Amino acid sequence: VCDSDTRLDPMALLELVRVLDEDPRVGAVGGDVRILNPLDSWVSFLSSLRYWVAFNVERACQSYFHCVSCISGPLGLYRNNLLQQFLEAWYNQKFLGTHCTFGDDRHLTNRMLSMGYATKYTSRSRCYSETPSSFLRWLSQQTRWSKSYFREWLYNALWWHRHHAWMTYEAVVSGLFPFFVAATVLRLFYAGRPWALLWVLLCVQGVALAKAAFAAWLRGCLRMVLLSLYAPLYMGGLLPAKFLALVTMNQSGWGTSGRRKLAANYVPVLPLALWALLLLGGLVRSVAQEARADWSGPSRAAEAYHLAAGACAYAGYWVVMLTLYWVGVRRLCRRRAGGYRVQV
């Protein structure tokens, strides 16, 4: 199974077949999906880094416990005798009375998991797939994927008892994570202390940098350090998009335009604007409270010093990372001529 615009590695199919042949308990296997157009824009570049971690760290971990949550559409292989048992039900899937038009790869995986069969991942099988290069198209894609994630999360929960406890743990953590992050950020933004606001920014980028450094070491590629730049994209774009997806799960009339068509739907931008207003409100409230406070005491002087040091560290991080991006990547993006072609 692969998407129409997928470019397969010559050995991709052979490696997938090998996994199924080695263990009859494995019902489906997916491969390593790489980005075909990483140098189109900053969005596609960061997506290419995120894809590598998603498959070679997250999917690989799930595969160790025999419970890959999604055999991605660009590259996957299923046992035909098992597939035929639920193919019609999969094709006619409905949610809240609405026919499902996206997330078919995740539901196909869930159907296989529901039968008690294992799902695996192999990095030896590889393909290349196009990703959105504009922010609006990327946002529409992520909103659509988040819809199918929440929908399939409910279905997946029915089969936790049939698989390793890791599947339950990861599903619960990843399902609650966006709500935990949003609640924490809002609480700190409305706490009325400037250090709380700076603490959010420092923690977000610190954790992102640690994950990016680990990925760079794991892959042996220094460019992976730039993955830490994905954190603002998640906090400012993907996080509010998840909440829009949650309240529009049964709506499938938008967000499904072809990959090579420019997205003209601005609905996904609405939660971003609301999220920005909420954060701005917290910032204004905090600044107003601190403006009325007495900063003459020794504790306040120490806080001001730490604020200045933290702000300098945060600004320095961005100067270094943006310089690395500009020198190592951006110039290549500007030099790139023509488009990417998929050989069939």
Order of alpha helices (4+ residues) and beta strands (2+ residues): beta-alpha-beta-alpha-alpha-beta-alpha-beta-beta-alpha-beta-alpha-alpha-alpha-alpha-alpha-alpha-alpha-alpha
